Amino acid sequence: MRNPEVPVFFDFESGELLLPGTKARNEIYAEAATKLYVGAAVGNEVLASASEE
């Protein structure tokens, strides 16, 4: 897992736009996509149970 303290796309201190490699981008995508997928699944369960009431 990557260190969230290390900038990947933009360095606020220097103002530089960073160009991460494929591995770094894939790691970020995998982390974010997992959270979004789980959030959507939980949200759908909540919506389904609310419509049954």
HTML snippet that shows the backbone in 3Dmol.js (N, CA, C, O; Angstrom):
<script src="https://3Dmol.org/build/3Dmol-min.js"></script>
<div id="view" style="width:600px;height:400px;position:relative"></div>
<script>
const pdb = `
ATOM      1  N   MET A   1       0.848  -1.180   0.000  1.00  0.00           N
ATOM      2  CA  MET A   1       0.000   0.000   0.000  1.00  0.00           C
ATOM      3  C   MET A   1       0.891   1.240   0.000  1.00  0.00           C
ATOM      4  O   MET A   1       1.939   1.262   0.646  1.00  0.00           O
ATOM      5  N   ARG A   2       0.481   2.232  -0.702  1.00  0.00           N
ATOM      6  CA  ARG A   2       1.291   3.439  -0.831  1.00  0.00           C
ATOM      7  C   ARG A   2       1.143   4.346   0.387  1.00  0.00           C
ATOM      8  O   ARG A   2       0.158   4.265   1.121  1.00  0.00           O
ATOM      9  N   ASN A   3       2.122   5.197   0.585  1.00  0.00           N
ATOM     10  CA  ASN A   3       2.110   6.164   1.679  1.00  0.00           C
ATOM     11  C   ASN A   3       1.308   7.387   1.238  1.00  0.00           C
ATOM     12  O   ASN A   3       1.701   8.056   0.282  1.00  0.00           O
ATOM     13  N   PRO A   4       0.195   7.699   1.909  1.00  0.00           N
ATOM     14  CA  PRO A   4      -0.627   8.842   1.489  1.00  0.00           C
ATOM     15  C   PRO A   4       0.055  10.196   1.685  1.00  0.00           C
ATOM     16  O   PRO A   4      -0.406  11.205   1.150  1.00  0.00           O
ATOM     17  N   GLU A   5       1.151  10.224   2.449  1.00  0.00           N
ATOM     18  CA  GLU A   5       1.882  11.472   2.673  1.00  0.00           C
ATOM     19  C   GLU A   5       2.777  11.844   1.487  1.00  0.00           C
ATOM     20  O   GLU A   5       3.197  12.994   1.358  1.00  0.00           O
ATOM     21  N   VAL A   6       3.062  10.881   0.636  1.00  0.00           N
ATOM     22  CA  VAL A   6       3.936  11.121  -0.510  1.00  0.00           C
ATOM     23  C   VAL A   6       3.074  11.533  -1.697  1.00  0.00           C
ATOM     24  O   VAL A   6       2.190  10.781  -2.108  1.00  0.00           O
ATOM     25  N   PRO A   7       3.321  12.729  -2.258  1.00  0.00           N
ATOM     26  CA  PRO A   7       2.499  13.178  -3.386  1.00  0.00           C
ATOM     27  C   PRO A   7       2.707  12.298  -4.619  1.00  0.00           C
ATOM     28  O   PRO A   7       3.809  11.812  -4.875  1.00  0.00           O
ATOM     29  N   VAL A   8       1.626  12.103  -5.373  1.00  0.00           N
ATOM     30  CA  VAL A   8       1.708  11.265  -6.564  1.00  0.00           C
ATOM     31  C   VAL A   8       1.426  12.076  -7.829  1.00  0.00           C
ATOM     32  O   VAL A   8       2.151  11.955  -8.817  1.00  0.00           O
ATOM     33  N   PHE A   9       0.380  12.898  -7.806  1.00  0.00           N
ATOM     34  CA  PHE A   9       0.000  13.651  -8.997  1.00  0.00           C
ATOM     35  C   PHE A   9       0.402  15.119  -8.949  1.00  0.00           C
ATOM     36  O   PHE A   9       0.669  15.730  -9.983  1.00  0.00           O
ATOM     37  N   PHE A  10       0.446  15.689  -7.731  1.00  0.00           N
ATOM     38  CA  PHE A  10       0.763  17.106  -7.602  1.00  0.00           C
ATOM     39  C   PHE A  10       1.499  17.321  -6.296  1.00  0.00           C
ATOM     40  O   PHE A  10       1.068  16.835  -5.251  1.00  0.00           O
ATOM     41  N   ASP A  11       2.607  18.046  -6.345  1.00  0.00           N
ATOM     42  CA  ASP A  11       3.382  18.361  -5.148  1.00  0.00           C
ATOM     43  C   ASP A  11       3.025  19.780  -4.723  1.00  0.00           C
ATOM     44  O   ASP A  11       3.407  20.747  -5.382  1.00  0.00           O
ATOM     45  N   PHE A  12       2.292  19.900  -3.620  1.00  0.00           N
ATOM     46  CA  PHE A  12       1.826  21.202  -3.159  1.00  0.00           C
ATOM     47  C   PHE A  12       2.977  22.103  -2.724  1.00  0.00           C
ATOM     48  O   PHE A  12       2.901  23.321  -2.888  1.00  0.00           O
ATOM     49  N   GLU A  13       4.036  21.526  -2.173  1.00  0.00           N
ATOM     50  CA  GLU A  13       5.166  22.332  -1.711  1.00  0.00           C
ATOM     51  C   GLU A  13       5.894  23.010  -2.864  1.00  0.00           C
ATOM     52  O   GLU A  13       6.208  24.197  -2.782  1.00  0.00           O
ATOM     53  N   SER A  14       6.164  22.280  -3.925  1.00  0.00           N
ATOM     54  CA  SER A  14       6.913  22.840  -5.050  1.00  0.00           C
ATOM     55  C   SER A  14       6.007  23.395  -6.144  1.00  0.00           C
ATOM     56  O   SER A  14       6.450  24.179  -6.983  1.00  0.00           O
ATOM     57  N   GLY A  15       4.729  22.984  -6.136  1.00  0.00           N
ATOM     58  CA  GLY A  15       3.806  23.406  -7.182  1.00  0.00           C
ATOM     59  C   GLY A  15       3.980  22.628  -8.477  1.00  0.00           C
ATOM     60  O   GLY A  15       3.421  23.001  -9.509  1.00  0.00           O
ATOM     61  N   GLU A  16       4.753  21.550  -8.427  1.00  0.00           N
ATOM     62  CA  GLU A  16       5.015  20.759  -9.627  1.00  0.00           C
ATOM     63  C   GLU A  16       3.921  19.734  -9.890  1.00  0.00           C
ATOM     64  O   GLU A  16       3.380  19.122  -8.969  1.00  0.00           O
ATOM     65  N   LEU A  17       3.613  19.567 -11.157  1.00  0.00           N
ATOM     66  CA  LEU A  17       2.721  18.496 -11.591  1.00  0.00           C
ATOM     67  C   LEU A  17       3.591  17.263 -11.790  1.00  0.00           C
ATOM     68  O   LEU A  17       4.535  17.285 -12.580  1.00  0.00           O
ATOM     69  N   LEU A  18       3.278  16.199 -11.082  1.00  0.00           N
ATOM     70  CA  LEU A  18       4.091  14.990 -11.134  1.00  0.00           C
ATOM     71  C   LEU A  18       3.540  14.017 -12.168  1.00  0.00           C
ATOM     72  O   LEU A  18       2.350  14.041 -12.483  1.00  0.00           O
ATOM     73  N   LEU A  19       4.386  13.188 -12.678  1.00  0.00           N
ATOM     74  CA  LEU A  19       3.996  12.193 -13.678  1.00  0.00           C
ATOM     75  C   LEU A  19       4.277  10.802 -13.116  1.00  0.00           C
ATOM     76  O   LEU A  19       5.351  10.244 -13.339  1.00  0.00           O
ATOM     77  N   PRO A  20       3.307  10.242 -12.384  1.00  0.00           N
ATOM     78  CA  PRO A  20       3.535   8.927 -11.786  1.00  0.00           C
ATOM     79  C   PRO A  20       3.583   7.829 -12.841  1.00  0.00           C
ATOM     80  O   PRO A  20       2.982   7.944 -13.909  1.00  0.00           O
ATOM     81  N   GLY A  21       4.300   6.777 -12.524  1.00  0.00           N
ATOM     82  CA  GLY A  21       4.392   5.631 -13.423  1.00  0.00           C
ATOM     83  C   GLY A  21       3.113   4.808 -13.397  1.00  0.00           C
ATOM     84  O   GLY A  21       2.201   5.062 -12.610  1.00  0.00           O
ATOM     85  N   THR A  22       3.072   3.832 -14.262  1.00  0.00           N
ATOM     86  CA  THR A  22       1.895   2.971 -14.375  1.00  0.00           C
ATOM     87  C   THR A  22       1.604   2.252 -13.067  1.00  0.00           C
ATOM     88  O   THR A  22       0.444   2.144 -12.669  1.00  0.00           O
ATOM     89  N   LYS A  23       2.634   1.759 -12.395  1.00  0.00           N
ATOM     90  CA  LYS A  23       2.433   1.026 -11.144  1.00  0.00           C
ATOM     91  C   LYS A  23       1.767   1.923 -10.100  1.00  0.00           C
ATOM     92  O   LYS A  23       0.820   1.499  -9.439  1.00  0.00           O
ATOM     93  N   ALA A  24       2.248   3.146  -9.947  1.00  0.00           N
ATOM     94  CA  ALA A  24       1.674   4.069  -8.962  1.00  0.00           C
ATOM     95  C   ALA A  24       0.222   4.391  -9.303  1.00  0.00           C
ATOM     96  O   ALA A  24      -0.634   4.408  -8.419  1.00  0.00           O
ATOM     97  N   ARG A  25      -0.057   4.646 -10.580  1.00  0.00           N
ATOM     98  CA  ARG A  25      -1.437   4.936 -10.985  1.00  0.00           C
ATOM     99  C   ARG A  25      -2.342   3.734 -10.746  1.00  0.00           C
ATOM    100  O   ARG A  25      -3.471   3.897 -10.282  1.00  0.00           O
ATOM    101  N   ASN A  26      -1.866   2.534 -11.054  1.00  0.00           N
ATOM    102  CA  ASN A  26      -2.666   1.324 -10.846  1.00  0.00           C
ATOM    103  C   ASN A  26      -2.954   1.088  -9.372  1.00  0.00           C
ATOM    104  O   ASN A  26      -4.061   0.685  -9.016  1.00  0.00           O
ATOM    105  N   GLU A  27      -1.971   1.336  -8.506  1.00  0.00           N
ATOM    106  CA  GLU A  27      -2.175   1.159  -7.069  1.00  0.00           C
ATOM    107  C   GLU A  27      -3.239   2.119  -6.555  1.00  0.00           C
ATOM    108  O   GLU A  27      -4.092   1.736  -5.755  1.00  0.00           O
ATOM    109  N   ILE A  28      -3.189   3.356  -7.011  1.00  0.00           N
ATOM    110  CA  ILE A  28      -4.179   4.352  -6.590  1.00  0.00           C
ATOM    111  C   ILE A  28      -5.559   3.962  -7.110  1.00  0.00           C
ATOM    112  O   ILE A  28      -6.548   4.045  -6.381  1.00  0.00           O
ATOM    113  N   TYR A  29      -5.624   3.542  -8.359  1.00  0.00           N
ATOM    114  CA  TYR A  29      -6.900   3.125  -8.940  1.00  0.00           C
ATOM    115  C   TYR A  29      -7.486   1.948  -8.167  1.00  0.00           C
ATOM    116  O   TYR A  29      -8.674   1.947  -7.847  1.00  0.00           O
ATOM    117  N   ALA A  30      -6.663   0.948  -7.867  1.00  0.00           N
ATOM    118  CA  ALA A  30      -7.148  -0.241  -7.158  1.00  0.00           C
ATOM    119  C   ALA A  30      -7.692   0.134  -5.786  1.00  0.00           C
ATOM    120  O   ALA A  30      -8.725  -0.384  -5.364  1.00  0.00           O
ATOM    121  N   GLU A  31      -7.008   1.022  -5.098  1.00  0.00           N
ATOM    122  CA  GLU A  31      -7.456   1.456  -3.770  1.00  0.00           C
ATOM    123  C   GLU A  31      -8.772   2.236  -3.864  1.00  0.00           C
ATOM    124  O   GLU A  31      -9.711   1.965  -3.115  1.00  0.00           O
ATOM    125  N   ALA A  32      -8.835   3.190  -4.771  1.00  0.00           N
ATOM    126  CA  ALA A  32     -10.038   4.022  -4.908  1.00  0.00           C
ATOM    127  C   ALA A  32     -11.211   3.215  -5.461  1.00  0.00           C
ATOM    128  O   ALA A  32     -12.341   3.370  -4.997  1.00  0.00           O
ATOM    129  N   ALA A  33     -10.956   2.364  -6.438  1.00  0.00           N
ATOM    130  CA  ALA A  33     -12.032   1.582  -7.049  1.00  0.00           C
ATOM    131  C   ALA A  33     -12.650   0.622  -6.038  1.00  0.00           C
ATOM    132  O   ALA A  33     -13.864   0.416  -6.035  1.00  0.00           O
ATOM    133  N   THR A  34     -11.820   0.037  -5.185  1.00  0.00           N
ATOM    134  CA  THR A  34     -12.335  -0.877  -4.164  1.00  0.00           C
ATOM    135  C   THR A  34     -13.275  -0.144  -3.221  1.00  0.00           C
ATOM    136  O   THR A  34     -14.359  -0.637  -2.909  1.00  0.00           O
ATOM    137  N   LYS A  35     -12.860   1.034  -2.767  1.00  0.00           N
ATOM    138  CA  LYS A  35     -13.704   1.822  -1.858  1.00  0.00           C
ATOM    139  C   LYS A  35     -15.013   2.218  -2.539  1.00  0.00           C
ATOM    140  O   LYS A  35     -16.076   2.148  -1.923  1.00  0.00           O
ATOM    141  N   LEU A  36     -14.945   2.629  -3.796  1.00  0.00           N
ATOM    142  CA  LEU A  36     -16.151   3.021  -4.520  1.00  0.00           C
ATOM    143  C   LEU A  36     -17.076   1.829  -4.746  1.00  0.00           C
ATOM    144  O   LEU A  36     -18.293   1.952  -4.612  1.00  0.00           O
ATOM    145  N   TYR A  37     -16.506   0.680  -5.088  1.00  0.00           N
ATOM    146  CA  TYR A  37     -17.301  -0.528  -5.326  1.00  0.00           C
ATOM    147  C   TYR A  37     -18.021  -0.959  -4.055  1.00  0.00           C
ATOM    148  O   TYR A  37     -19.217  -1.250  -4.083  1.00  0.00           O
ATOM    149  N   VAL A  38     -17.295  -1.001  -2.945  1.00  0.00           N
ATOM    150  CA  VAL A  38     -17.897  -1.396  -1.672  1.00  0.00           C
ATOM    151  C   VAL A  38     -18.953  -0.381  -1.258  1.00  0.00           C
ATOM    152  O   VAL A  38     -20.025  -0.757  -0.786  1.00  0.00           O
ATOM    153  N   GLY A  39     -18.658   0.901  -1.431  1.00  0.00           N
ATOM    154  CA  GLY A  39     -19.625   1.944  -1.092  1.00  0.00           C
ATOM    155  C   GLY A  39     -20.889   1.833  -1.918  1.00  0.00           C
ATOM    156  O   GLY A  39     -21.991   2.019  -1.400  1.00  0.00           O
ATOM    157  N   ALA A  40     -20.742   1.534  -3.188  1.00  0.00           N
ATOM    158  CA  ALA A  40     -21.916   1.384  -4.055  1.00  0.00           C
ATOM    159  C   ALA A  40     -22.722   0.155  -3.657  1.00  0.00           C
ATOM    160  O   ALA A  40     -23.953   0.194  -3.656  1.00  0.00           O
ATOM    161  N   ALA A  41     -22.041  -0.932  -3.319  1.00  0.00           N
ATOM    162  CA  ALA A  41     -22.741  -2.153  -2.914  1.00  0.00           C
ATOM    163  C   ALA A  41     -23.507  -1.933  -1.620  1.00  0.00           C
ATOM    164  O   ALA A  41     -24.655  -2.360  -1.500  1.00  0.00           O
ATOM    165  N   VAL A  42     -22.892  -1.278  -0.660  1.00  0.00           N
ATOM    166  CA  VAL A  42     -23.557  -0.995   0.613  1.00  0.00           C
ATOM    167  C   VAL A  42     -24.713  -0.030   0.386  1.00  0.00           C
ATOM    168  O   VAL A  42     -25.784  -0.195   0.969  1.00  0.00           O
ATOM    169  N   GLY A  43     -24.505   0.972  -0.454  1.00  0.00           N
ATOM    170  CA  GLY A  43     -25.568   1.925  -0.763  1.00  0.00           C
ATOM    171  C   GLY A  43     -26.751   1.253  -1.415  1.00  0.00           C
ATOM    172  O   GLY A  43     -27.896   1.583  -1.107  1.00  0.00           O
ATOM    173  N   ASN A  44     -26.497   0.307  -2.319  1.00  0.00           N
ATOM    174  CA  ASN A  44     -27.584  -0.418  -2.982  1.00  0.00           C
ATOM    175  C   ASN A  44     -28.354  -1.268  -1.992  1.00  0.00           C
ATOM    176  O   ASN A  44     -29.575  -1.385  -2.100  1.00  0.00           O
ATOM    177  N   GLU A  45     -27.660  -1.872  -1.018  1.00  0.00           N
ATOM    178  CA  GLU A  45     -28.336  -2.665   0.007  1.00  0.00           C
ATOM    179  C   GLU A  45     -29.233  -1.778   0.859  1.00  0.00           C
ATOM    180  O   GLU A  45     -30.346  -2.165   1.212  1.00  0.00           O
ATOM    181  N   VAL A  46     -28.745  -0.593   1.186  1.00  0.00           N
ATOM    182  CA  VAL A  46     -29.532   0.343   1.993  1.00  0.00           C
ATOM    183  C   VAL A  46     -30.759   0.788   1.216  1.00  0.00           C
ATOM    184  O   VAL A  46     -31.856   0.855   1.770  1.00  0.00           O
ATOM    185  N   LEU A  47     -30.582   1.094  -0.064  1.00  0.00           N
ATOM    186  CA  LEU A  47     -31.713   1.514  -0.896  1.00  0.00           C
ATOM    187  C   LEU A  47     -32.730   0.387  -1.043  1.00  0.00           C
ATOM    188  O   LEU A  47     -33.935   0.631  -0.986  1.00  0.00           O
ATOM    189  N   ALA A  48     -32.258  -0.839  -1.232  1.00  0.00           N
ATOM    190  CA  ALA A  48     -33.161  -1.979  -1.399  1.00  0.00           C
ATOM    191  C   ALA A  48     -33.955  -2.227  -0.126  1.00  0.00           C
ATOM    192  O   ALA A  48     -35.155  -2.493  -0.193  1.00  0.00           O
ATOM    193  N   SER A  49     -33.313  -2.146   1.025  1.00  0.00           N
ATOM    194  CA  SER A  49     -34.030  -2.397   2.276  1.00  0.00           C
ATOM    195  C   SER A  49     -35.001  -1.260   2.581  1.00  0.00           C
ATOM    196  O   SER A  49     -36.049  -1.497   3.182  1.00  0.00           O
ATOM    197  N   ALA A  50     -34.677  -0.041   2.184  1.00  0.00           N
ATOM    198  CA  ALA A  50     -35.573   1.091   2.421  1.00  0.00           C
ATOM    199  C   ALA A  50     -36.814   0.987   1.542  1.00  0.00           C
ATOM    200  O   ALA A  50     -37.901   1.382   1.966  1.00  0.00           O
ATOM    201  N   SER A  51     -36.674   0.465   0.331  1.00  0.00           N
ATOM    202  CA  SER A  51     -37.824   0.357  -0.566  1.00  0.00           C
ATOM    203  C   SER A  51     -38.760  -0.777  -0.156  1.00  0.00           C
ATOM    204  O   SER A  51     -39.923  -0.795  -0.560  1.00  0.00           O
ATOM    205  N   GLU A  52     -38.265  -1.720   0.638  1.00  0.00           N
ATOM    206  CA  GLU A  52     -39.095  -2.829   1.097  1.00  0.00           C
ATOM    207  C   GLU A  52     -40.001  -2.424   2.252  1.00  0.00           C
ATOM    208  O   GLU A  52     -40.996  -3.095   2.528  1.00  0.00           O
ATOM    209  N   GLU A  53     -39.665  -1.337   2.922  1.00  0.00           N
ATOM    210  CA  GLU A  53     -40.447  -0.914   4.098  1.00  0.00           C
ATOM    211  C   GLU A  53     -41.740  -0.259   3.713  1.00  0.00           C
ATOM    212  O   GLU A  53     -42.508   0.151   4.584  1.00  0.00           O
TER     213      GLU A  53
END
`;
const viewer = $3Dmol.createViewer("view");
viewer.addModel(pdb, "pdb");
viewer.setStyle({}, {cartoon: {color: "spectrum"}});
viewer.zoomTo();
viewer.render();
</script>
